[in-house]
Amino acid sequence: MTNPDQPLAHILVVDDDERIRSLLKRFLMRNDFLVTTARDAAHARRLLAGLDFDLIVLDVMMPGEDGYSLTRSLRQDRTTPILLLTAKGETEDRISGLESGADDYLAKPFEPRELLLRIAAILRRVPAAEAKGPKFLSIGPLRYDADKGELWQGELPLRLTGTEHALLKRLAGTPRQAVSRAELIEDMGRGPIEDSGENSERAIDVQITRLRRKIEPDPKEPRYLQTVRGAGYMLVPD
């Protein structure tokens, strides 16, 4: 049941298929979301220029600019969570979606309840990843405020996606302690609804790679976000 004191999450659905847009809008509204729809990337850009959304559900295969391209573009200046819908179910296609900056992906056709579960998981990642470690961490020239979940370089804030934020907050909660991929999958809300086994772990690896590009002087030789062979990943602040 919806908390009357909590504002409804506003979702932007972007899909070139009018039938799917209509079905998703009705379904999500019945489940207590505010929903706005866009027919293509250009339409979505016009809406995003004037509105803020809590999450974007974005079809990959659209005429004109596709979902991957739009995701990469949005990630230049937005951290709004993005869930990609794709007719392609192959692992490499899904990894391409994550590499473009998406937070999750769902292959068509899908069960509506699974879409709800994935949306819920994305929306709860940031607040659910409560840090238990130090309030402030120094990561080279960067400063991480664990309470606020903010990463700063001097006076400039560094933009993180929702998934990157949750991942850094989880690792910062136990600095210098290895966290396994399985723990990260579970803590970030992906375990019960994600593809099992290798695909889930590969998805975590992709997110780690993206985060390293933002915090490491040389992402190929990570100093702060280290791989612990056989154990997972570990954040090593200064």
Wavefront OBJ file of the C-alpha trace (Angstrom):
o trace
v 0.000 0.000 0.000
v 1.258 3.464 -0.846
v 2.377 5.713 1.994
v 0.144 8.821 1.695
v 2.975 10.994 3.042
v 5.434 9.769 0.412
v 5.267 11.273 -3.087
v 4.674 8.842 -5.933
v 7.691 7.947 -8.047
v 7.490 9.489 -11.521
v 8.515 7.158 -14.343
v 9.227 8.082 -17.959
v 8.392 5.248 -20.387
v 10.086 5.578 -23.802
v 8.933 3.123 -26.489
v 8.032 3.547 -30.162
v 5.222 0.970 -29.903
v 2.034 2.823 -28.956
v 0.393 -0.356 -27.654
v 3.273 -1.120 -25.305
v 3.408 2.502 -24.095
v -0.279 2.410 -23.286
v -0.138 -0.976 -21.556
v 2.883 0.000 -19.446
v 1.322 3.311 -18.483
v -1.909 1.700 -17.310
v -0.091 -1.097 -15.483
v 2.348 1.196 -13.681
v -0.363 3.686 -12.736
v -2.402 0.837 -11.228
v 0.660 0.105 -9.101
v 0.891 3.648 -7.729
v 3.407 5.285 -10.056
v 3.098 8.558 -11.897
v 3.798 7.848 -15.574
v 4.716 9.985 -18.576
v 5.322 8.417 -21.984
v 7.500 9.329 -24.968
v 7.349 7.832 -28.467
v 11.067 8.148 -29.293
v 14.387 9.565 -28.082
v 13.701 13.059 -29.426
v 10.355 13.181 -27.618
v 12.035 11.932 -24.422
v 14.678 14.668 -24.652
v 11.999 17.355 -24.859
v 10.269 15.964 -21.776
v 13.544 15.646 -19.852
v 14.381 19.265 -20.605
v 11.475 20.378 -18.446
v 10.762 17.538 -16.026
v 12.651 15.443 -13.489
v 11.927 11.728 -13.296
v 12.716 9.105 -10.669
v 13.351 6.408 -13.281
v 13.372 5.960 -17.069
v 12.081 2.749 -18.684
v 13.684 2.854 -22.125
v 13.233 0.602 -25.156
v 16.501 -0.175 -26.944
v 15.278 -0.827 -30.489
v 13.679 2.410 -31.674
v 13.799 4.180 -35.043
v 16.248 7.060 -35.127
v 18.334 7.256 -31.969
v 18.324 3.922 -30.148
v 18.196 3.305 -26.410
v 21.934 2.670 -26.028
v 22.794 5.998 -27.657
v 20.238 7.916 -25.610
v 21.492 6.286 -22.397
v 25.106 7.246 -23.130
v 24.029 10.797 -23.890
v 21.936 11.145 -20.738
v 24.768 9.818 -18.607
v 26.881 12.844 -19.524
v 24.874 15.029 -17.171
v 22.170 12.920 -15.479
v 22.108 10.196 -12.851
v 18.426 9.273 -13.282
v 18.165 5.449 -13.077
v 17.567 3.790 -16.451
v 15.991 0.375 -17.050
v 16.455 -0.837 -20.630
v 13.857 -2.970 -22.408
v 15.298 -5.077 -25.196
v 14.139 -7.843 -27.501
v 17.682 -9.153 -27.434
v 18.333 -11.666 -24.706
v 21.969 -12.475 -25.374
v 24.456 -11.753 -22.582
v 26.627 -9.474 -24.713
v 23.636 -7.315 -25.646
v 22.732 -6.958 -22.004
v 26.309 -6.120 -21.040
v 26.316 -3.478 -23.774
v 23.318 -1.937 -22.070
v 25.093 -1.757 -18.730
v 28.217 -0.377 -20.356
v 26.174 2.410 -21.933
v 25.207 3.507 -18.415
v 21.948 1.673 -17.715
v 21.191 0.461 -14.201
v 19.367 -2.692 -15.292
v 17.852 -4.421 -18.313
v 14.845 -6.608 -19.039
v 14.390 -8.726 -22.156
v 11.068 -8.725 -24.009
v 8.682 -10.403 -23.645
v 8.575 -10.026 -19.867
v 6.115 -10.615 -17.067
v 4.697 -7.335 -15.724
v 5.429 -8.422 -12.164
v 9.101 -8.846 -13.019
v 9.167 -5.282 -14.334
v 7.699 -4.123 -11.017
v 10.316 -6.062 -9.066
v 13.158 -4.587 -11.073
v 11.793 -1.049 -10.753
v 11.399 -1.502 -7.003
v 14.938 -2.856 -6.723
v 16.401 0.113 -8.600
v 14.447 2.690 -6.606
v 15.480 1.214 -3.263
v 19.186 0.726 -4.009
v 20.438 4.125 -2.925
v 18.526 4.471 0.375
v 19.001 0.776 1.178
v 22.773 0.908 0.986
v 23.392 2.456 4.373
v 27.061 3.023 5.162
v 28.342 1.650 8.444
v 31.918 2.854 8.160
v 33.597 6.259 8.512
v 31.587 9.352 7.639
v 34.267 10.744 5.323
v 36.757 8.860 3.173
v 39.668 10.222 1.146
v 40.166 8.472 -2.175
v 43.256 10.119 -3.617
v 42.211 13.672 -4.572
v 38.550 12.739 -4.028
v 36.495 13.062 -0.857
v 33.528 10.806 -0.208
v 30.770 11.835 2.208
v 29.232 8.527 3.255
v 26.274 10.108 5.051
v 25.190 12.110 2.021
v 26.520 9.668 -0.556
v 28.412 12.464 -2.315
v 31.774 12.259 -4.077
v 33.757 15.482 -4.432
v 36.889 16.555 -6.260
v 37.812 19.771 -4.513
v 34.720 21.971 -4.769
v 33.265 20.023 -7.686
v 30.785 17.170 -7.126
v 31.332 14.072 -9.264
v 28.169 12.666 -10.785
v 27.381 9.014 -10.015
v 24.543 6.904 -11.352
v 22.194 5.334 -8.832
v 23.903 1.962 -9.171
v 27.402 3.456 -8.881
v 26.255 5.372 -5.826
v 24.883 2.223 -4.172
v 28.005 0.244 -5.018
v 30.394 2.856 -3.610
v 28.271 3.316 -0.496
v 28.275 -0.446 0.150
v 32.042 -0.770 -0.267
v 32.671 2.388 1.788
v 30.659 0.848 4.610
v 33.392 -1.776 5.110
v 36.639 -0.151 3.893
v 39.651 -2.449 3.452
v 37.397 -5.494 3.665
v 36.656 -7.619 0.616
v 33.011 -7.882 -0.427
v 32.087 -10.775 -2.678
v 30.192 -10.366 -5.930
v 27.363 -12.448 -4.455
v 27.085 -10.039 -1.506
v 27.060 -7.040 -3.815
v 24.326 -8.590 -5.977
v 22.215 -9.317 -2.896
v 22.841 -5.956 -1.196
v 21.945 -4.034 -4.340
v 18.626 -5.812 -4.649
v 19.397 -7.793 -7.787
v 19.664 -11.313 -6.393
v 16.065 -12.607 -6.497
v 15.259 -11.116 -9.912
v 18.526 -11.195 -11.831
v 19.779 -13.934 -14.132
v 21.654 -16.370 -11.948
v 25.338 -17.172 -11.869
v 27.834 -15.793 -14.330
v 25.584 -13.127 -15.854
v 24.951 -11.484 -12.465
v 28.638 -11.454 -11.592
v 29.535 -10.085 -15.008
v 27.037 -7.276 -14.470
v 28.743 -6.365 -11.175
v 32.117 -6.379 -12.946
v 30.769 -3.904 -15.511
v 29.549 -1.573 -12.755
v 32.923 -1.796 -10.985
v 34.692 -0.902 -14.242
v 32.461 2.151 -14.685
v 33.066 3.281 -11.102
v 36.832 2.854 -11.483
v 36.792 5.230 -14.452
v 35.513 7.915 -12.097
v 37.727 7.371 -9.055
v 40.974 5.820 -10.299
v 43.899 7.784 -11.807
v 44.565 4.671 -13.921
v 41.496 2.401 -14.076
v 43.608 -0.399 -15.586
v 45.840 -0.367 -12.499
v 43.311 0.256 -9.709
v 44.684 1.577 -6.445
v 41.538 2.379 -4.485
v 38.921 -0.047 -5.817
v 40.877 -3.272 -5.768
v 40.061 -6.776 -6.941
v 40.722 -9.386 -4.261
v 41.301 -12.659 -6.079
v 38.729 -15.249 -5.052
v 37.060 -12.854 -2.608
v 35.522 -9.971 -4.569
v 36.209 -6.248 -4.386
v 37.616 -3.943 -1.720
v 37.707 -0.155 -1.293
v 41.095 1.040 -0.003
v 40.889 4.729 0.922
v 43.922 6.815 1.905
l 1 2 3 4 5 6 7 8 9 10 11 12 13 14 15 16 17 18 19 20 21 22 23 24 25 26 27 28 29 30 31 32 33 34 35 36 37 38 39 40 41 42 43 44 45 46 47 48 49 50 51 52 53 54 55 56 57 58 59 60 61 62 63 64 65 66 67 68 69 70 71 72 73 74 75 76 77 78 79 80 81 82 83 84 85 86 87 88 89 90 91 92 93 94 95 96 97 98 99 100 101 102 103 104 105 106 107 108 109 110 111 112 113 114 115 116 117 118 119 120 121 122 123 124 125 126 127 128 129 130 131 132 133 134 135 136 137 138 139 140 141 142 143 144 145 146 147 148 149 150 151 152 153 154 155 156 157 158 159 160 161 162 163 164 165 166 167 168 169 170 171 172 173 174 175 176 177 178 179 180 181 182 183 184 185 186 187 188 189 190 191 192 193 194 195 196 197 198 199 200 201 202 203 204 205 206 207 208 209 210 211 212 213 214 215 216 217 218 219 220 221 222 223 224 225 226 227 228 229 230 231 232 233 234 235 236 237 238
